[in-house]
């Protein structure tokens, strides 16, 4: 069962007392207790919290990864994607957030120019910021390299999908904690 299925089963009275998300969070919390600056543990925590709908908590962990490893494009993408309005944590897109999100998505694209999700989301926040020409140019760029398009892809469009190997940098030195957590939430 996927992490989402376990959580749904748990809420309906079935399943185990400890779901995959809970078990994974315990593991990464243990890693961070021993190594508070472990970027893999912060990244995995961010993915789990984002999956559970805790965007504010996820944002804190993704922001920490960008501080620990500023060259990690996927973490810049997730930092932008989990940014919420301080007054309303359920609001993750608005004209007020658009400039800050645009800067974060732009940083992700500076590091990984073919990161299709960042291109698409930057086009969306550009529209919110009133930059319709920039939005059009970004959508055209996205369409040309989108790896999920129907026609053959002319270039190396990258993804930030929530699957192992595409969620961010791979574990250094086969970091077993990252591997276990990613296995638990997939």
Backbone as JSON Lines, residues from 0, in Angstrom:
{"i":0,"aa":"X","n":[0.84,-1.18,0.0],"ca":[0.0,0.0,0.0],"c":[0.88,1.24,0.0]}
{"i":1,"aa":"X","n":[0.43,2.27,-0.68],"ca":[1.18,3.51,-0.66],"c":[0.93,4.21,0.67]}
{"i":2,"aa":"X","n":[1.73,5.21,0.95],"ca":[1.56,5.97,2.19],"c":[0.18,6.57,2.31]}
{"i":3,"aa":"X","n":[-0.37,7.07,1.2],"ca":[-1.71,7.66,1.23],"c":[-2.76,6.6,1.57]}
{"i":4,"aa":"X","n":[-2.62,5.41,1.0],"ca":[-3.58,4.33,1.27],"c":[-3.52,3.89,2.72]}
{"i":5,"aa":"X","n":[-2.32,3.8,3.28],"ca":[-2.16,3.42,4.68],"c":[-2.83,4.45,5.58]}
{"i":6,"aa":"X","n":[-2.59,5.72,5.29],"ca":[-3.19,6.78,6.11],"c":[-4.71,6.75,6.02]}
{"i":7,"aa":"X","n":[-5.26,6.54,4.83],"ca":[-6.71,6.47,4.66],"c":[-7.27,5.26,5.4]}
{"i":8,"aa":"X","n":[-6.59,4.13,5.32],"ca":[-7.01,2.92,6.02],"c":[-6.98,3.13,7.53]}
{"i":9,"aa":"X","n":[-5.94,3.79,8.0],"ca":[-5.8,4.05,9.43],"c":[-6.95,4.92,9.93]}
{"i":10,"aa":"X","n":[-7.29,5.94,9.15],"ca":[-8.37,6.85,9.55],"c":[-9.72,6.17,9.56]}
{"i":11,"aa":"X","n":[-9.91,5.16,8.7],"ca":[-11.2,4.47,8.64],"c":[-11.3,3.31,9.63]}
{"i":12,"aa":"X","n":[-10.27,3.15,10.46],"ca":[-10.33,2.1,11.47],"c":[-9.57,0.85,11.11]}
{"i":13,"aa":"X","n":[-9.11,0.72,9.9],"ca":[-8.32,-0.45,9.5],"c":[-6.85,-0.12,9.58]}
{"i":14,"aa":"X","n":[-6.01,-1.03,9.22],"ca":[-4.58,-0.78,9.15],"c":[-3.91,-0.77,10.5]}
{"i":15,"aa":"X","n":[-2.63,-0.57,10.48],"ca":[-1.83,-0.61,11.69],"c":[-1.9,0.7,12.45]}
{"i":16,"aa":"X","n":[-1.44,0.65,13.69],"ca":[-1.44,1.84,14.53],"c":[-0.45,2.87,14.02]}
{"i":17,"aa":"X","n":[0.61,2.42,13.34],"ca":[1.63,3.33,12.85],"c":[1.71,3.21,11.33]}
{"i":18,"aa":"X","n":[1.26,4.26,10.62],"ca":[1.28,4.25,9.16],"c":[2.67,4.55,8.62]}
{"i":19,"aa":"X","n":[2.82,4.44,7.32],"ca":[4.1,4.69,6.69],"c":[4.6,6.11,6.94]}
{"i":20,"aa":"X","n":[3.71,7.09,6.86],"ca":[4.13,8.46,7.1],"c":[4.64,8.63,8.53]}
{"i":21,"aa":"X","n":[3.9,8.07,9.49],"ca":[4.31,8.18,10.89],"c":[5.66,7.51,11.12]}
{"i":22,"aa":"X","n":[5.81,6.31,10.56],"ca":[7.06,5.58,10.73],"c":[8.22,6.34,10.07]}
{"i":23,"aa":"X","n":[7.97,6.86,8.89],"ca":[9.01,7.62,8.19],"c":[9.38,8.88,8.97]}
{"i":24,"aa":"X","n":[8.38,9.59,9.5],"ca":[8.67,10.79,10.29],"c":[9.48,10.45,11.54]}
{"i":25,"aa":"X","n":[9.18,9.32,12.18],"ca":[9.98,8.9,13.33],"c":[11.43,8.66,12.92]}
{"i":26,"aa":"X","n":[11.63,8.02,11.78],"ca":[12.99,7.75,11.3],"c":[13.75,9.04,11.02]}
{"i":27,"aa":"X","n":[13.14,9.95,10.28],"ca":[13.87,11.18,9.95],"c":[14.05,12.08,11.17]}
{"i":28,"aa":"X","n":[13.11,12.03,12.11],"ca":[13.29,12.79,13.36],"c":[14.49,12.24,14.12]}
{"i":29,"aa":"X","n":[14.62,10.92,14.15],"ca":[15.78,10.3,14.79],"c":[17.08,10.7,14.12]}
{"i":30,"aa":"X","n":[17.07,10.76,12.81],"ca":[18.27,11.19,12.08],"c":[18.62,12.62,12.45]}
{"i":31,"aa":"X","n":[17.6,13.5,12.48],"ca":[17.86,14.92,12.78],"c":[18.28,15.14,14.23]}
{"i":32,"aa":"X","n":[17.87,14.25,15.14],"ca":[18.34,14.35,16.52],"c":[19.84,14.11,16.59]}
{"i":33,"aa":"X","n":[20.34,13.19,15.77],"ca":[21.77,12.88,15.76],"c":[22.55,13.8,14.83]}
{"i":34,"aa":"X","n":[21.9,14.27,13.78],"ca":[22.54,15.12,12.78],"c":[21.56,16.18,12.33]}
{"i":35,"aa":"X","n":[21.44,17.28,13.1],"ca":[20.43,18.31,12.81],"c":[20.59,18.98,11.44]}
{"i":36,"aa":"X","n":[21.76,18.86,10.84],"ca":[21.99,19.49,9.55],"c":[22.0,18.47,8.41]}
{"i":37,"aa":"X","n":[21.31,17.36,8.58],"ca":[21.26,16.34,7.54],"c":[20.25,16.78,6.47]}
{"i":38,"aa":"X","n":[20.73,17.17,5.29],"ca":[19.8,17.68,4.28],"c":[18.81,16.62,3.79]}
{"i":39,"aa":"X","n":[19.23,15.35,3.78],"ca":[18.32,14.29,3.33],"c":[17.14,14.13,4.29]}
{"i":40,"aa":"X","n":[17.42,14.2,5.59],"ca":[16.36,14.08,6.58],"c":[15.39,15.25,6.49]}
{"i":41,"aa":"X","n":[15.92,16.45,6.3],"ca":[15.05,17.63,6.15],"c":[14.22,17.51,4.87]}
{"i":42,"aa":"X","n":[14.85,17.07,3.78],"ca":[14.13,16.93,2.52],"c":[13.01,15.91,2.65]}
{"i":43,"aa":"X","n":[13.31,14.75,3.22],"ca":[12.29,13.71,3.38],"c":[11.16,14.17,4.28]}
{"i":44,"aa":"X","n":[11.51,14.88,5.35],"ca":[10.48,15.43,6.24],"c":[9.58,16.4,5.47]}
{"i":45,"aa":"X","n":[10.19,17.24,4.65],"ca":[9.41,18.17,3.84],"c":[8.45,17.47,2.9]}
{"i":46,"aa":"X","n":[8.93,16.41,2.24],"ca":[8.07,15.65,1.32],"c":[6.89,15.03,2.07]}
{"i":47,"aa":"X","n":[7.16,14.44,3.22],"ca":[6.09,13.8,4.0],"c":[5.08,14.84,4.47]}
{"i":48,"aa":"X","n":[5.56,15.95,5.04],"ca":[4.64,16.98,5.54],"c":[3.82,17.6,4.4]}
{"i":49,"aa":"X","n":[4.46,17.8,3.25],"ca":[3.73,18.33,2.1],"c":[2.64,17.35,1.68]}
{"i":50,"aa":"X","n":[2.96,16.07,1.67],"ca":[2.0,15.03,1.3],"c":[0.83,15.01,2.29]}
{"i":51,"aa":"X","n":[1.1,15.31,3.56],"ca":[0.06,15.33,4.57],"c":[-0.71,16.65,4.61]}
{"i":52,"aa":"X","n":[-0.29,17.62,3.81],"ca":[-1.0,18.9,3.75],"c":[-0.46,19.96,4.7]}
{"i":53,"aa":"X","n":[0.64,19.69,5.38],"ca":[1.25,20.66,6.28],"c":[2.29,21.47,5.5]}
{"i":54,"aa":"X","n":[1.82,22.41,4.68],"ca":[2.72,23.17,3.82],"c":[3.67,24.04,4.62]}
{"i":55,"aa":"X","n":[3.2,24.64,5.7],"ca":[4.06,25.5,6.51],"c":[5.21,24.69,7.11]}
{"i":56,"aa":"X","n":[4.91,23.51,7.66],"ca":[5.96,22.65,8.21],"c":[6.91,22.17,7.13]}
{"i":57,"aa":"X","n":[6.37,21.79,5.99],"ca":[7.2,21.32,4.87],"c":[8.13,22.43,4.4]}
{"i":58,"aa":"X","n":[7.58,23.65,4.3],"ca":[8.37,24.8,3.83],"c":[9.59,25.02,4.72]}
{"i":59,"aa":"X","n":[9.4,24.91,6.01],"ca":[10.51,25.1,6.95],"c":[11.65,24.12,6.65]}
{"i":60,"aa":"X","n":[11.31,22.88,6.37],"ca":[12.34,21.87,6.1],"c":[12.98,22.06,4.73]}
{"i":61,"aa":"X","n":[12.19,22.41,3.71],"ca":[12.79,22.66,2.39],"c":[13.69,23.89,2.43]}
{"i":62,"aa":"X","n":[13.26,24.92,3.16],"ca":[14.08,26.12,3.3],"c":[15.42,25.75,3.94]}
{"i":63,"aa":"X","n":[15.38,24.87,4.93],"ca":[16.62,24.45,5.59],"c":[17.54,23.72,4.61]}
{"i":64,"aa":"X","n":[16.98,22.91,3.73],"ca":[17.81,22.22,2.74],"c":[18.5,23.23,1.83]}
{"i":65,"aa":"X","n":[17.79,24.29,1.44],"ca":[18.41,25.3,0.57],"c":[19.55,26.02,1.29]}
{"i":66,"aa":"X","n":[19.46,26.12,2.61],"ca":[20.56,26.72,3.38],"c":[21.75,25.76,3.47]}
{"i":67,"aa":"X","n":[21.45,24.47,3.66],"ca":[22.51,23.47,3.8],"c":[23.15,23.12,2.46]}
{"i":68,"aa":"X","n":[22.35,23.11,1.4],"ca":[22.83,22.74,0.07],"c":[22.2,23.68,-0.95]}
{"i":69,"aa":"X","n":[22.76,24.88,-1.09],"ca":[22.15,25.88,-1.98],"c":[22.17,25.5,-3.46]}
{"i":70,"aa":"X","n":[22.84,24.43,-3.83],"ca":[22.89,23.99,-5.22],"c":[21.81,22.95,-5.54]}
{"i":71,"aa":"X","n":[20.93,22.66,-4.59],"ca":[19.89,21.65,-4.77],"c":[18.65,22.29,-5.38]}
{"i":72,"aa":"X","n":[18.53,22.2,-6.7],"ca":[17.44,22.85,-7.43],"c":[16.07,22.37,-6.99]}
{"i":73,"aa":"X","n":[15.93,21.08,-6.74],"ca":[14.63,20.53,-6.37],"c":[14.16,21.11,-5.03]}
{"i":74,"aa":"X","n":[15.09,21.35,-4.13],"ca":[14.71,21.95,-2.84],"c":[14.24,23.38,-3.01]}
{"i":75,"aa":"X","n":[14.84,24.12,-3.93],"ca":[14.35,25.48,-4.21],"c":[12.94,25.41,-4.78]}
{"i":76,"aa":"X","n":[12.69,24.43,-5.67],"ca":[11.36,24.23,-6.23],"c":[10.34,23.96,-5.12]}
{"i":77,"aa":"X","n":[10.65,23.02,-4.22],"ca":[9.72,22.68,-3.15],"c":[9.58,23.81,-2.14]}
{"i":78,"aa":"X","n":[10.63,24.6,-1.94],"ca":[10.52,25.76,-1.04],"c":[9.48,26.73,-1.6]}
{"i":79,"aa":"X","n":[9.52,26.96,-2.9],"ca":[8.53,27.83,-3.53],"c":[7.13,27.22,-3.49]}
{"i":80,"aa":"X","n":[7.04,25.93,-3.76],"ca":[5.74,25.25,-3.83],"c":[5.04,25.16,-2.49]}
{"i":81,"aa":"X","n":[5.79,25.22,-1.4],"ca":[5.18,25.11,-0.06],"c":[5.09,26.44,0.67]}
{"i":82,"aa":"X","n":[5.44,27.52,0.0],"ca":[5.32,28.85,0.6],"c":[3.83,29.16,0.79]}
{"i":83,"aa":"X","n":[3.47,29.61,1.98],"ca":[2.07,29.96,2.25],"c":[1.99,31.36,2.83]}
{"i":84,"aa":"X","n":[0.81,31.9,2.79],"ca":[0.54,33.2,3.37],"c":[0.65,33.08,4.89]}
{"i":85,"aa":"X","n":[1.43,33.96,5.54],"ca":[1.57,33.87,7.0],"c":[0.25,34.01,7.75]}
{"i":86,"aa":"X","n":[-0.68,34.75,7.18],"ca":[-1.98,34.95,7.82],"c":[-2.94,33.78,7.58]}
{"i":87,"aa":"X","n":[-2.75,33.08,6.45],"ca":[-3.64,31.98,6.09],"c":[-2.8,30.84,5.53]}
{"i":88,"aa":"X","n":[-2.41,29.87,6.37],"ca":[-1.53,28.79,5.92],"c":[-2.14,27.89,4.85]}
{"i":89,"aa":"X","n":[-3.43,28.03,4.57],"ca":[-4.05,27.25,3.51],"c":[-3.9,27.92,2.15]}
{"i":90,"aa":"X","n":[-3.47,29.18,2.14],"ca":[-3.32,29.94,0.9],"c":[-1.87,29.84,0.42]}
{"i":91,"aa":"X","n":[-1.68,29.12,-0.7],"ca":[-0.32,28.94,-1.2],"c":[-0.06,29.64,-2.53]}
{"i":92,"aa":"X","n":[-1.06,30.28,-3.08],"ca":[-0.87,31.1,-4.27],"c":[-1.72,32.36,-4.14]}
{"i":93,"aa":"X","n":[-1.07,33.48,-4.4],"ca":[-1.77,34.76,-4.37],"c":[-0.83,35.8,-4.99]}
{"i":94,"aa":"X","n":[-1.4,36.92,-5.4],"ca":[-0.53,37.98,-5.93],"c":[0.51,38.44,-4.9]}
{"i":95,"aa":"X","n":[0.15,38.37,-3.61],"ca":[1.07,38.79,-2.56],"c":[2.27,37.85,-2.44]}
{"i":96,"aa":"X","n":[2.08,36.56,-2.7],"ca":[3.17,35.58,-2.62],"c":[3.94,35.45,-3.93]}
{"i":97,"aa":"X","n":[3.37,35.97,-5.02],"ca":[3.91,35.72,-6.36],"c":[5.37,36.14,-6.52]}
{"i":98,"aa":"X","n":[5.75,37.3,-6.02],"ca":[7.13,37.76,-6.21],"c":[8.13,36.86,-5.49]}
{"i":99,"aa":"X","n":[7.82,36.49,-4.25],"ca":[8.73,35.62,-3.51],"c":[8.8,34.23,-4.15]}
{"i":100,"aa":"X","n":[7.65,33.71,-4.56],"ca":[7.66,32.4,-5.23],"c":[8.42,32.48,-6.55]}
{"i":101,"aa":"X","n":[8.24,33.57,-7.29],"ca":[8.96,33.72,-8.57],"c":[10.47,33.69,-8.35]}
{"i":102,"aa":"X","n":[10.94,34.35,-7.3],"ca":[12.37,34.35,-7.01],"c":[12.86,32.94,-6.67]}
{"i":103,"aa":"X","n":[12.07,32.19,-5.92],"ca":[12.46,30.82,-5.55],"c":[12.43,29.88,-6.76]}
{"i":104,"aa":"X","n":[11.39,29.97,-7.57],"ca":[11.33,29.14,-8.79],"c":[12.46,29.52,-9.74]}
{"i":105,"aa":"X","n":[12.75,30.81,-9.83],"ca":[13.85,31.26,-10.7],"c":[15.18,30.7,-10.24]}
{"i":106,"aa":"X","n":[15.39,30.63,-8.93],"ca":[16.62,30.03,-8.4],"c":[16.69,28.55,-8.78]}
{"i":107,"aa":"X","n":[15.58,27.85,-8.67],"ca":[15.55,26.44,-9.07],"c":[15.92,26.3,-10.55]}
{"i":108,"aa":"X","n":[15.4,27.19,-11.38],"ca":[15.68,27.13,-12.82],"c":[17.09,27.58,-13.16]}
{"i":109,"aa":"X","n":[17.64,28.44,-12.35],"ca":[19.05,28.82,-12.54],"c":[19.94,27.59,-12.36]}
{"i":110,"aa":"X","n":[19.57,26.73,-11.42],"ca":[20.36,25.53,-11.13],"c":[20.0,24.36,-12.04]}
{"i":111,"aa":"X","n":[18.75,24.29,-12.48],"ca":[18.27,23.19,-13.33],"c":[17.33,23.77,-14.38]}
{"i":112,"aa":"X","n":[17.87,24.29,-15.49],"ca":[17.06,25.02,-16.47],"c":[15.94,24.21,-17.12]}
{"i":113,"aa":"X","n":[15.98,22.88,-17.03],"ca":[14.96,22.06,-17.66],"c":[13.98,21.46,-16.66]}
{"i":114,"aa":"X","n":[13.89,22.02,-15.49],"ca":[12.98,21.53,-14.46],"c":[11.56,21.97,-14.82]}
{"i":115,"aa":"X","n":[10.84,21.08,-15.46],"ca":[9.56,21.46,-16.07],"c":[8.52,21.95,-15.07]}
{"i":116,"aa":"X","n":[8.45,21.34,-13.89],"ca":[7.46,21.8,-12.91],"c":[7.75,23.24,-12.48]}
{"i":117,"aa":"X","n":[9.02,23.59,-12.34],"ca":[9.38,24.96,-11.95],"c":[9.04,25.94,-13.06]}
{"i":118,"aa":"X","n":[9.26,25.55,-14.3],"ca":[8.9,26.42,-15.43],"c":[7.4,26.68,-15.42]}
{"i":119,"aa":"X","n":[6.62,25.61,-15.26],"ca":[5.17,25.74,-15.28],"c":[4.67,26.61,-14.12]}
{"i":120,"aa":"X","n":[5.17,26.33,-12.92],"ca":[4.71,27.11,-11.77],"c":[5.19,28.55,-11.82]}
{"i":121,"aa":"X","n":[6.38,28.78,-12.36],"ca":[6.85,30.16,-12.53],"c":[5.94,30.9,-13.5]}
{"i":122,"aa":"X","n":[5.45,30.21,-14.53],"ca":[4.52,30.86,-15.46],"c":[3.24,31.27,-14.73]}
{"i":123,"aa":"X","n":[2.78,30.42,-13.84],"ca":[1.56,30.71,-13.09],"c":[1.74,31.92,-12.17]}
{"i":124,"aa":"X","n":[2.85,31.95,-11.42],"ca":[3.04,33.1,-10.51],"c":[3.36,34.37,-11.3]}
{"i":125,"aa":"X","n":[3.91,34.22,-12.51],"ca":[4.13,35.4,-13.36],"c":[2.8,36.03,-13.74]}
{"i":126,"aa":"X","n":[1.81,35.18,-14.03],"ca":[0.47,35.69,-14.32],"c":[-0.1,36.42,-13.12]}
{"i":127,"aa":"X","n":[0.08,35.83,-11.93],"ca":[-0.42,36.47,-10.71],"c":[0.26,37.82,-10.46]}
{"i":128,"aa":"X","n":[1.52,37.92,-10.88],"ca":[2.27,39.17,-10.7],"c":[1.98,40.17,-11.83]}
{"i":129,"aa":"X","n":[1.1,39.8,-12.75],"ca":[0.72,40.71,-13.82],"c":[1.69,40.71,-15.0]}
{"i":130,"aa":"X","n":[2.5,39.68,-15.14],"ca":[3.48,39.6,-16.22],"c":[3.02,38.58,-17.26]}
{"i":131,"aa":"X","n":[2.01,38.95,-18.05],"ca":[1.42,38.0,-19.0],"c":[2.38,37.61,-20.12]}
{"i":132,"aa":"X","n":[3.26,38.51,-20.57],"ca":[4.22,38.15,-21.62],"c":[5.23,37.13,-21.11]}
{"i":133,"aa":"X","n":[5.66,37.31,-19.87],"ca":[6.59,36.35,-19.28],"c":[5.89,35.0,-19.12]}
{"i":134,"aa":"X","n":[4.62,35.03,-18.72],"ca":[3.87,33.78,-18.59],"c":[3.8,33.05,-19.92]}
{"i":135,"aa":"X","n":[3.51,33.76,-20.98],"ca":[3.4,33.15,-22.32],"c":[4.74,32.52,-22.73]}
{"i":136,"aa":"X","n":[5.83,33.24,-22.53],"ca":[7.16,32.72,-22.9],"c":[7.5,31.47,-22.1]}
{"i":137,"aa":"X","n":[7.16,31.48,-20.82],"ca":[7.44,30.31,-19.98],"c":[6.57,29.12,-20.38]}
{"i":138,"aa":"X","n":[5.31,29.35,-20.69],"ca":[4.44,28.25,-21.13],"c":[4.92,27.66,-22.46]}
{"i":139,"aa":"X","n":[5.39,28.51,-23.35],"ca":[5.94,28.02,-24.62],"c":[7.18,27.16,-24.35]}
{"i":140,"aa":"X","n":[8.04,27.63,-23.46],"ca":[9.24,26.86,-23.09],"c":[8.85,25.53,-22.45]}
{"i":141,"aa":"X","n":[7.89,25.58,-21.55],"ca":[7.42,24.36,-20.88],"c":[6.89,23.35,-21.9]}
{"i":142,"aa":"X","n":[6.09,23.84,-22.83],"ca":[5.49,22.95,-23.84],"c":[6.56,22.27,-24.68]}
{"i":143,"aa":"X","n":[7.64,22.98,-24.99],"ca":[8.7,22.4,-25.82],"c":[9.46,21.28,-25.12]}
{"i":144,"aa":"X","n":[9.62,21.35,-23.79],"ca":[10.46,20.36,-23.1],"c":[9.7,19.46,-22.13]}
{"i":145,"aa":"X","n":[8.42,19.63,-22.0],"ca":[7.63,18.84,-21.07],"c":[7.8,17.34,-21.37]}
{"i":146,"aa":"X","n":[8.35,16.57,-20.44],"ca":[8.55,15.14,-20.72],"c":[7.25,14.35,-20.82]}
{"i":147,"aa":"X","n":[6.13,14.91,-20.41],"ca":[4.85,14.21,-20.45],"c":[4.02,14.58,-21.68]}
{"i":148,"aa":"X","n":[4.61,15.29,-22.62],"ca":[3.84,15.69,-23.8],"c":[3.64,14.51,-24.74]}
{"i":149,"aa":"X","n":[2.72,14.62,-25.66],"ca":[2.38,13.52,-26.59],"c":[3.44,13.32,-27.66]}
{"i":150,"aa":"X","n":[4.03,14.41,-28.15],"ca":[5.05,14.3,-29.19],"c":[6.4,13.93,-28.55]}
{"i":151,"aa":"X","n":[7.35,13.49,-29.39],"ca":[8.68,13.21,-28.85],"c":[9.27,14.47,-28.21]}
{"i":152,"aa":"X","n":[9.95,14.28,-27.12],"ca":[10.54,15.4,-26.39],"c":[11.88,15.76,-27.04]}
{"i":153,"aa":"X","n":[12.06,17.04,-27.41],"ca":[13.28,17.42,-28.1],"c":[14.48,17.62,-27.17]}
{"i":154,"aa":"X","n":[14.23,17.63,-25.88],"ca":[15.33,17.91,-24.96],"c":[15.15,17.21,-23.63]}
{"i":155,"aa":"X","n":[16.05,17.46,-22.75],"ca":[16.08,16.75,-21.46],"c":[15.22,17.39,-20.38]}
{"i":156,"aa":"X","n":[13.93,17.44,-20.54],"ca":[13.07,18.0,-19.49],"c":[13.23,17.21,-18.21]}
{"i":157,"aa":"X","n":[13.51,17.88,-17.12],"ca":[13.67,17.24,-15.82],"c":[12.37,17.3,-15.04]}
{"i":158,"aa":"X","n":[12.26,16.45,-14.04],"ca":[11.04,16.35,-13.25],"c":[11.34,16.45,-11.77]}
{"i":159,"aa":"X","n":[10.36,16.89,-11.02],"ca":[10.45,16.89,-9.56],"c":[9.35,16.0,-9.0]}
{"i":160,"aa":"X","n":[9.06,14.93,-9.72],"ca":[7.99,14.02,-9.32],"c":[8.3,13.37,-7.98]}
{"i":161,"aa":"X","n":[7.26,12.92,-7.3],"ca":[7.43,12.29,-5.99],"c":[7.68,10.8,-6.13]}
{"i":162,"aa":"X","n":[8.74,10.48,-6.85],"ca":[9.17,9.09,-6.97],"c":[10.66,9.06,-6.71]}
{"i":163,"aa":"X","n":[11.16,7.93,-6.22],"ca":[12.57,7.83,-5.9],"c":[13.41,8.1,-7.14]}
{"i":164,"aa":"X","n":[14.43,8.9,-6.97],"ca":[15.3,9.25,-8.08],"c":[14.9,10.55,-8.74]}
{"i":165,"aa":"X","n":[13.68,11.02,-8.52],"ca":[13.23,12.28,-9.09],"c":[12.82,13.28,-8.02]}
{"i":166,"aa":"X","n":[12.95,12.94,-6.75],"ca":[12.52,13.84,-5.69],"c":[13.62,14.78,-5.26]}
{"i":167,"aa":"X","n":[14.77,14.68,-5.8],"ca":[15.88,15.53,-5.4],"c":[17.16,14.79,-5.62]}
{"i":168,"aa":"X","n":[18.23,15.36,-5.1],"ca":[19.52,14.7,-5.24],"c":[19.47,13.32,-4.63]}
{"i":169,"aa":"X","n":[20.12,12.38,-5.26],"ca":[20.2,11.03,-4.71],"c":[21.01,11.03,-3.44]}
{"i":170,"aa":"X","n":[20.82,10.02,-2.61],"ca":[21.55,9.97,-1.35],"c":[23.04,9.83,-1.57]}
{"i":171,"aa":"X","n":[23.8,10.62,-0.82],"ca":[25.25,10.52,-0.88],"c":[25.69,9.31,-0.06]}
{"i":172,"aa":"X","n":[26.65,8.59,-0.56],"ca":[27.19,7.43,0.14],"c":[26.1,6.44,0.53]}
{"i":173,"aa":"X","n":[25.08,6.29,-0.32],"ca":[23.98,5.35,-0.06],"c":[23.38,5.55,1.33]}
{"i":174,"aa":"X","n":[23.1,6.77,1.67],"ca":[22.53,7.12,2.97],"c":[21.3,6.26,3.24]}
{"i":175,"aa":"X","n":[21.44,5.29,4.13],"ca":[20.37,4.31,4.35],"c":[19.1,4.94,4.91]}
{"i":176,"aa":"X","n":[19.21,6.04,5.64],"ca":[18.01,6.67,6.18],"c":[17.15,7.23,5.07]}
{"i":177,"aa":"X","n":[17.77,7.88,4.1],"ca":[17.0,8.42,2.99],"c":[16.35,7.29,2.21]}
{"i":178,"aa":"X","n":[17.08,6.23,1.96],"ca":[16.52,5.11,1.21],"c":[15.33,4.49,1.93]}
{"i":179,"aa":"X","n":[15.42,4.31,3.23],"ca":[14.33,3.73,3.99],"c":[13.12,4.64,3.98]}
{"i":180,"aa":"X","n":[13.31,5.93,4.19],"ca":[12.2,6.86,4.23],"c":[11.54,6.92,2.85]}
{"i":181,"aa":"X","n":[12.32,6.99,1.79],"ca":[11.72,7.05,0.46],"c":[10.95,5.77,0.15]}
{"i":182,"aa":"X","n":[11.46,4.62,0.6],"ca":[10.76,3.36,0.4],"c":[9.43,3.37,1.15]}
{"i":183,"aa":"X","n":[9.43,3.91,2.37],"ca":[8.22,3.92,3.18],"c":[7.12,4.79,2.6]}
{"i":184,"aa":"X","n":[7.5,5.91,1.99],"ca":[6.45,6.83,1.52],"c":[6.05,6.57,0.08]}
{"i":185,"aa":"X","n":[6.76,5.71,-0.64],"ca":[6.36,5.43,-2.02],"c":[5.29,4.38,-2.09]}
